Amino acid sequence: MGLLIEQNLITRRAHPTDRRKSLVELSDAGRAALEAERGRRAGWLAQAIEAELTDEERALLAKSAALLERLATR
């Protein structure tokens, strides 16, 4: 955790009512780094789907994603 604080990716502060606890939050820089990483991974996945899957497999993947989303919102 110390390295994340040094890199200004997270902030740490005392809990307002329980001094034994610490509250840890993403900083603005941490949020930006997280979003950049998510974008990089999403880009990689989109490229892999396009390069490796047939049209039929992509259609099946799209249907499967819709089913998984339905289950996740249950």
C-alpha positions as a Markdown table, in Angstrom:
| # | Residue | x | y | z |
|---|---|---|---|---|
| 1 | Met | 0.0 | 0.0 | 0.0 |
| 2 | Gly | 2.9 | 2.3 | 0.7 |
| 3 | Leu | 4.0 | 2.3 | -3.0 |
| 4 | Leu | 0.5 | 3.2 | -4.1 |
| 5 | Ile | 0.4 | 6.1 | -1.7 |
| 6 | Glu | 3.9 | 7.2 | -2.9 |
| 7 | Gln | 2.7 | 7.1 | -6.5 |
| 8 | Asn | -0.3 | 9.2 | -5.5 |
| 9 | Leu | -2.7 | 6.4 | -6.7 |
| 10 | Ile | -4.6 | 6.1 | -3.4 |
| 11 | Thr | -5.2 | 8.2 | -0.3 |
| 12 | Arg | -5.4 | 7.0 | 3.2 |
| 13 | Arg | -7.0 | 8.8 | 6.1 |
| 14 | Ala | -8.1 | 8.0 | 9.6 |
| 15 | His | -11.7 | 6.8 | 10.1 |
| 16 | Pro | -13.7 | 9.7 | 11.5 |
| 17 | Thr | -15.2 | 7.7 | 14.5 |
| 18 | Asp | -12.8 | 4.8 | 14.9 |
| 19 | Arg | -9.2 | 5.8 | 15.1 |
| 20 | Arg | -8.1 | 2.1 | 14.8 |
| 21 | Lys | -9.3 | 2.0 | 11.2 |
| 22 | Ser | -8.1 | 3.7 | 8.0 |
| 23 | Leu | -10.1 | 4.7 | 5.0 |
| 24 | Val | -8.4 | 4.0 | 1.7 |
| 25 | Glu | -9.7 | 5.6 | -1.5 |
| 26 | Leu | -8.5 | 6.0 | -5.1 |
| 27 | Ser | -7.1 | 9.4 | -5.9 |
| 28 | Asp | -7.9 | 11.2 | -9.1 |
| 29 | Ala | -4.6 | 9.8 | -10.5 |
| 30 | Gly | -5.6 | 6.3 | -9.3 |
| 31 | Arg | -9.0 | 6.6 | -11.0 |
| 32 | Ala | -7.3 | 7.7 | -14.2 |
| 33 | Ala | -4.8 | 4.8 | -14.1 |
| 34 | Leu | -7.6 | 2.3 | -13.5 |
| 35 | Glu | -9.6 | 3.6 | -16.4 |
| 36 | Ala | -6.6 | 3.6 | -18.7 |
| 37 | Glu | -5.9 | -0.1 | -17.7 |
| 38 | Arg | -9.5 | -1.0 | -18.2 |
| 39 | Gly | -9.4 | 0.6 | -21.7 |
| 40 | Arg | -6.2 | -1.2 | -22.6 |
| 41 | Arg | -7.7 | -4.5 | -21.6 |
| 42 | Ala | -11.0 | -3.9 | -23.4 |
| 43 | Gly | -9.0 | -2.9 | -26.5 |
| 44 | Trp | -7.0 | -6.1 | -26.3 |
| 45 | Leu | -10.1 | -8.2 | -25.9 |
| 46 | Ala | -11.8 | -6.5 | -28.8 |
| 47 | Gln | -8.8 | -7.1 | -31.1 |
| 48 | Ala | -8.6 | -10.7 | -30.0 |
| 49 | Ile | -12.3 | -11.3 | -30.7 |
| 50 | Glu | -11.9 | -9.8 | -34.1 |
| 51 | Ala | -8.7 | -11.6 | -35.0 |
| 52 | Glu | -9.5 | -15.0 | -33.5 |
| 53 | Leu | -13.2 | -15.7 | -33.8 |
| 54 | Thr | -15.3 | -16.5 | -36.8 |
| 55 | Asp | -18.5 | -14.6 | -37.4 |
| 56 | Glu | -20.5 | -17.5 | -36.0 |
| 57 | Glu | -18.3 | -17.6 | -32.9 |
| 58 | Arg | -18.7 | -13.8 | -32.4 |
| 59 | Ala | -22.5 | -14.1 | -32.7 |
| 60 | Leu | -22.5 | -16.9 | -30.1 |
| 61 | Leu | -20.3 | -14.8 | -27.8 |
| 62 | Ala | -22.7 | -11.9 | -28.1 |
| 63 | Lys | -25.6 | -14.2 | -27.1 |
| 64 | Ser | -23.7 | -15.6 | -24.2 |
| 65 | Ala | -22.8 | -12.2 | -22.9 |
| 66 | Ala | -26.5 | -11.2 | -23.0 |
| 67 | Leu | -27.3 | -14.4 | -21.0 |
| 68 | Leu | -24.6 | -13.7 | -18.4 |
| 69 | Glu | -25.7 | -10.1 | -18.0 |
| 70 | Arg | -29.3 | -11.4 | -17.4 |
| 71 | Leu | -28.0 | -13.7 | -14.7 |
| 72 | Ala | -25.9 | -11.0 | -13.1 |
| 73 | Thr | -28.8 | -8.7 | -12.7 |
| 74 | Arg | -31.0 | -11.3 | -11.1 |
